[in-house]
Amino acid sequence: MSTDHKNSHSAMSMEETLSALYQCQEKYNAVMAGMFEGYFETDLQGNIIFLNDAYCKLMNKSPESLLNKNFREVVIPNSVHKLSDAFGDIYKSMDSPRVWEHSFYYEDGQLRVYELSVSLIKDSSQTPRGFRGFLRDLTPRESANLPVRESEERLKTILNKINAGILIIDPVAHRIVWVNPAALRMIGCEKDEVIGGVCHRFVCPAQIGECPITDLGKKVENAERILIDKHGHEINIIKSVLEIDFNGRPHLLESFIDISELKKMLKELELSKNAAENANRTKSEFLANMSHELRTPLNHIMGFSELVLDSSFGPLNDIQKEYITDIHSSSKHLLSLINDILDLSKVEAGKMELDASTIAIKRLLKNSLLMVKEQSMKNGIQVHLNMDGIPETLVADERKLKQILYNLLSNSIKFTSRGGRIDIYACTKNMDSGKLSKKSFLQVSVADTGVGIKNENLGRIFEYFEQIENSSTKRHQGTGIGLALTRRLVELHGGLIWAESQGETKGTTFYFTLPL
């Protein structure tokens, strides 16, 4: 082959090679231009020597402003050290690419978040020549997740400030992923001792597979449970559990408060209550015993005073008769008071029983007028009885029913001025009350034209030893036992009792019901 022919063949090979290289470069440029991800190459010092259009768009800069610039000049300051360390790690590892996120500010102040993937460029002898990287814009994703992250941050801020202990638990792994300061104080551990720990170690000790929350799917709301502190001590807590979305996955939020002091106080209150009940029983027994002891001599005094008044031991002069009459009436009043105390003590001790029988209710109501006839006439008060469609008979304790009527009528006479009026009205009522066991009732009302009662005092008059004082009642002092005992006797029959008044000087009406 001639020299000219050889030169001609070499020239053609060179042309073909250049053409092939040109075509490869065109394809390479086309691929780079068509990529949505940014691509760049740097030398070993980090100077940008190649980039595609997508990279320039993502960085919001022209190619000229980026080429031959060091990467440290185009990232935000707080990312420089992170990127430098990452490039150094890649160079040292020789073959491990790195992927991380970094941020960049546009000139208008807009923050962009990118995912950066960087690896080494090596020649044919595997000698490092530079770095290549891909840049992907995460800002849209981050913007979409921003409300969620902000919501989680707000939640964490709130949970960090409240006094209740809070744990966020992975329900699959049973491990604690977040804890607030209040929970750490209660447990007595540092944060790194709790995070990642199995929740059963601290709250509601249980074996895996027996946890009522994560394994058995039970809900917990304000339930009493046990918390174990660092030293193994048990702490009584009230705990609630609810499901929340945390870091994009379902988690359990457990909240709890320490009720140890409350439990201690409740125990002390229970002891105090028992002591008070024992003292009350002792008091009732004492009163009952004393009442029995007092009734015997009083009965003798009353009996002998009656004999003296009847002139059984000879005639009396006017002064003697007046004194003996005072002795007899005072003894009678004192005996009535002692009987009330005795009955009240029996009720309080739970020893009061009904001697129920079928009674003629109309006759009993009429006889009630006779019980107070002397009192009413002495005070110039008219007493009227009205009965509307009531049954002929009623099953009740006759003696106690008489006592109820007598106490109410005596009370009305006591607080009604001369010339006043008292009306007794009895009728049948149908009620539907959760406090009563039957629907048909006998209702009896005792209405007077007396001093009346303020609305705020109506609930107090049936309490033990309550005295409602005003200018009209100061002259009518009593023991405060009668109405309290009356209420207990009505309730013992399964009935209700209450009072109504339009106010002072406007009279009072007492109502009570008895089941038919």
Summary of the structure (lengths in Angstrom):
residues: 516
radius of gyration: 48.9
end to end distance: 140.0
largest distance: 184.6
contacts: 1441
relative contact order: 0.05
helix: 44%
strand: 26%
